[in-house]
């Protein structure tokens, strides 16, 4: 029944992630996300059938922490002063927002541990904050994979040029299927577990655990 705690954490985390994209673009002069009603924490405009429903369900089914994505916010790079550099900053703002949430959840975990670790409420909060740390670290790393529509693909599109860019762009129509293939074959889990273990090792002092 851990999914009861994982799903709300995941929903908030991916929505915060997309809000960060839209806000970063807005700060750089592109108000497309704002005009589209996407600079909001209301979950409904952000739901993506594959990334917010199917992928998390598949992760939970295979015993992996729930990860996914929300519907990408619309961004017009040509409304920003330096489209290539600014798009890179917009892309990386999403993973950075998840790292921030992971740090905040780690601090909340430690405070809960100090204040009221005993009792049902304390144990539930510790479990929820633990999931928040894990899920947000996974989201940060997962979204940097250079497969469309993940943020890593937008970084690649911003920096690749010439023939390399032409070759890379050929995968764009199939990116979602590639990601689902990695999940259902177990390859994504195999890639992510060592990275998660290292990240959790770094987070342990903040959380107050050994």
N, C-alpha and C positions, 0 to 999 in steps of 0.2 A: 504493500500500500504506500510505498515511498513516493510514488508518482503524485499523490495528493499534495505533497510538499514541493516536489520538483516542478510541476507544471506552472503554478503561479509564479515561482521564482524565474522560470524560463521566460514566461510571457513578459514580465516586467523588464527582464534583462534585455530581450531582443527589441522591445519597444524603446527602451532607453538608448540602446545602440542606434536605432534608426533616427531617434530624436537628435542624437549627437551629430549624425550626418547632416540632417537638415539645418541644425543650428550653426554648424561650421560653415555650411554653404551660405547661410543667411548673413553671417558675419563677414563673409567675403564678397557680398554684393548680390548674391543670387537668392531671390525671394520666391522661387518656384515652389519649394516645399511648403512655405508659409501660405501662399495663395491656393495651394491644393488641399489645405486643411490637414497637413501631415505634421506640423509642429504642435503635437498634442500627445498627451499620455492616454487618451482614450484608445483602448485596444482595437476597436472595430476597424478603423481605417488602415491598420497596420497588418491585419491578418493575411497570411499567404497560405493557400491550401496545402502546398507541399512543405514549405519551410516551417510553418507554425503548427501544422497538424500532423501530416504524414511522417516527416522525419523524426520529430520527438517521440511519436508513437512507436516507430521502428527501433529507436534507441532504447526505449524502456523495455520493449519486447525482448531485445537481445541482451538486456542486463547492463546497458551502458548509460551513464548519466545523460539526461535529456539535453540535446543541443538542437539548434535549428536557426531559422532566420525569420524576420518579419518582411513584409512587402517593402522592397527598396523605395526610399523616398526619391521623388523626381528631382534631378539636379541638372541645371543647364550650365556647363562649364564656360560657355561663351559670354555669360553675364558676370564673370569674375575677371579681375585684372590680368591674372596669369593663369590661363586655363589648365595647363599641364601641372604646374606646381600646386595650384589651389585644389585641383581634383585629387592630387596625391594626399594633401592635408585633409580633405573631406573624407577620403577613403580610410585613412589611418585613425580618424577621430572615433570611429565605431569601436574598433578593438581597444583603443585607449579608454573609452568609456567603460568597457567591461573590466579592464584592469582596475579602474577606480572603484567600481562596484565590488570587486573581489576584495580590495583593501578595506573598504568600509564594512563589508560583511565579516572579515577577519577580526576587525576591531570590535564589532558588535558581539562576535563569538566570545572574545576574551572578556568583555564586560559582563556578558551573561554568565560566563564561567565563574567570575568573581562574585557576582551579586546573588544569583539564585540558580545554581546548577541543579539543586535537588528538586524533586517534584516533577509532575507531569508537564507543567508549563515550561519549566526550565529545560527539560530534556527535548521537548518539541522545538523550542527556540534554538537550542544548540544544533539540532538536526537540520533545521531550516537554514541557519546561517552557514553551516558546513556545506550544504548543497549550493548555497549562493556563491561561496568561494569556488567550489569545484566547477560549477556550471559557467561562471563568468570567466574563469581562467581558460576553460575549454573553448568558450565562444571567442575569446581573444585570439587564441591560436588557430582555431578552426577557420575563422574568417580571414586569416592571412594566407590560407591556401590559395594558390593562383589559379583557381577554377571559377569561371563565371557561374553565378552572379556574386560570388564572395568578394570581399574587399581586396584581397590579394590580386584578383584579376584586374581591378581598376588601377592598382599600382602598376601592374605589368603593362596595361594599355597606355598608361601615362609615360612610361619610360622606354618601352621597346620602340624600335624604329625600323623602317625599311622592310626587308624580306622577313626578318624575325617577327615583326608585328603582323605581317600578312599570314604567316604560318600559324601564329598564336590565335589570331581571330577566327580561324576555321573551327575551333572547338566551341565557340560561343553558343550556337544553337543547341549543343548537346551537354552543356555544363551541368544542368540539373540532373540529367541521367547519369553523368559521371559521378556526381556526389552520391546519389542514391546507390549506385553500383559499389562505391567504396564502403558504404554503410552495410549493405546486405551481404557483401562478401567478407566482412570483418576486417578489411584492410584499414579502414579509417580508425577503428578501435585500436588496432595494433600500432598504428602511427602515433595516436594521441596519448596512449597510456604512459609511455616513458616520459613524454613532455609534461604530462600532468603530474607524474611522480616528482619530477624535478621542481616544478612550480610549487607544489604543496610543501616540499622540503624547505623552500625559501619562505613560504607563508607561515610555517609552523611557529617561529618565534613571535610573530605578530599575534597569532591566535592563542599563544600561551600554552602550547602543547609541545611535547617532545617527540 
